[in-house]
Amino acid sequence: MVDNSEFDDIPGTTVFTAQRSHEGFHLNQFCMSLKRPENRERFKADERTYLDEWPMTEAQKRAVLARDYNAMIDLGGNIYFLAKIFATDGLSFQTAAASMTGMTNEEYAAMMLHGGRSPEGLRSKKDGN
């Protein structure tokens, strides 16, 4: 497997690499299963039982149950697949993204309407600049 650790120094960003894609394959397949109404109903009726049908890691399952989208991304989840989970929960993409940044929905919307995050500031975790 390729070492993608050079991407780990980017503050506030998790790069979806081939390695993460491989690690998150089953998590992302689970997410895509939620396209089907009958699967959404089964998941909502008993989340743990439905998750146990997928060969995901325990950490991935715990992240789904906690709706910890940042952890899911760290564990190989792709945001476009994860969108199936928050849609199943009745959340908008904006609301889910706001929760991932620690902002309220209103704060996140205002930031995005004003051009998004500033390119100024912390550029490297290890260098602190």
C-alpha positions as CSV (number, residue, x, y, z in Angstrom):
1,M,0.0,0.0,0.0
2,V,1.2,3.5,-0.8
3,D,2.2,5.8,2.1
4,N,0.1,8.9,1.9
5,S,1.3,10.4,5.2
6,E,2.6,13.5,3.4
7,F,-1.1,14.6,3.1
8,D,-1.6,14.3,6.9
9,D,0.1,17.6,7.5
10,I,-2.7,19.7,5.9
11,P,-4.7,21.3,8.7
12,G,-8.4,20.8,8.6
13,T,-8.3,18.6,5.5
14,T,-8.4,14.8,5.1
15,V,-7.3,13.9,1.5
16,F,-9.3,11.0,0.1
17,T,-6.4,8.9,-1.2
18,A,-6.4,5.5,-2.8
19,Q,-5.4,4.1,0.6
20,R,-8.4,5.7,2.3
21,S,-10.6,4.5,-0.5
22,H,-9.4,0.9,0.1
23,E,-9.9,1.2,3.9
24,G,-13.3,2.7,3.4
25,F,-14.6,0.4,0.7
26,H,-17.2,-1.5,2.8
27,L,-18.2,1.7,4.7
28,N,-18.9,3.4,1.4
29,Q,-20.8,0.4,0.0
30,F,-22.9,0.4,3.2
31,C,-23.7,4.1,2.5
32,M,-24.6,3.4,-1.1
33,S,-27.0,0.7,0.1
34,L,-29.1,3.5,1.7
35,K,-30.2,4.6,-1.8
36,R,-32.9,1.9,-1.6
37,P,-35.9,2.8,0.5
38,E,-36.2,-0.7,2.0
39,N,-32.5,-0.6,3.2
40,R,-33.1,2.8,4.8
41,E,-36.1,1.4,6.7
42,R,-34.1,-1.6,7.8
43,F,-31.2,0.6,8.9
44,K,-33.5,3.0,10.8
45,A,-35.3,0.1,12.5
46,D,-32.1,-1.5,13.9
47,E,-28.9,0.3,13.0
48,R,-26.5,-2.1,14.7
49,T,-28.0,-5.2,13.2
50,Y,-27.9,-3.6,9.7
51,L,-24.3,-2.5,10.1
52,D,-23.3,-5.9,11.3
53,E,-24.3,-7.2,7.8
54,W,-21.3,-5.3,6.4
55,P,-17.7,-6.3,6.9
56,M,-16.7,-2.9,8.2
57,T,-14.3,-2.4,11.1
58,E,-15.7,-1.9,14.5
59,A,-14.4,1.7,14.5
60,Q,-16.3,2.4,11.3
61,K,-19.5,1.0,12.8
62,R,-19.1,3.0,16.0
63,A,-18.5,6.2,13.9
64,V,-21.7,5.5,11.9
65,L,-23.7,4.9,15.1
66,A,-22.3,8.1,16.6
67,R,-22.8,10.0,13.4
68,D,-19.2,11.2,13.7
69,Y,-18.7,12.2,10.1
70,N,-15.1,13.4,10.7
71,A,-14.2,10.0,12.1
72,M,-15.9,8.3,9.2
73,I,-13.8,10.3,6.8
74,D,-10.6,9.5,8.7
75,L,-11.7,5.8,8.4
76,G,-12.0,6.0,4.6
77,G,-15.5,7.4,4.1
78,N,-16.1,9.6,1.1
79,I,-18.2,12.6,1.8
80,Y,-20.4,11.9,-1.2
81,F,-21.2,8.4,0.0
82,L,-21.6,9.6,3.6
83,A,-24.3,12.0,2.3
84,K,-26.6,8.9,2.1
85,I,-26.4,8.7,5.9
86,F,-27.3,12.3,6.6
87,A,-30.1,12.2,3.9
88,T,-31.4,9.1,5.7
89,D,-31.5,11.1,8.9
90,G,-33.3,13.9,7.1
91,L,-30.3,16.3,7.3
92,S,-29.2,18.6,4.5
93,F,-25.6,18.5,3.2
94,Q,-25.2,22.0,4.7
95,T,-26.3,20.9,8.1
96,A,-24.0,17.9,8.1
97,A,-21.1,20.0,6.9
98,A,-21.7,22.6,9.6
99,S,-21.7,19.8,12.3
100,M,-18.3,18.6,10.9
101,T,-16.8,22.1,11.3
102,G,-18.2,22.7,14.8
103,M,-20.3,25.6,13.5
104,T,-24.0,26.2,13.7
105,N,-25.9,25.9,10.5
106,E,-26.2,29.7,10.4
107,E,-22.5,30.3,11.0
108,Y,-21.5,27.7,8.3
109,A,-24.0,29.3,5.8
110,A,-22.6,32.8,6.5
111,M,-19.0,31.6,6.1
112,M,-19.8,29.9,2.7
113,L,-21.8,33.0,1.5
114,H,-18.7,35.1,2.2
115,G,-16.3,32.9,0.2
116,G,-15.6,30.0,2.5
117,R,-12.7,29.5,4.8
118,S,-9.9,32.1,4.6
119,P,-6.7,30.8,2.8
120,E,-4.8,32.7,5.5
121,G,-3.7,31.0,8.7
122,L,-2.4,27.6,9.6
123,R,-0.9,25.9,6.5
124,S,1.1,23.1,8.1
125,K,0.4,21.1,11.3
126,K,4.1,20.2,11.9
127,D,5.4,23.7,11.3
128,G,2.5,25.5,13.1
129,N,2.2,28.0,10.2
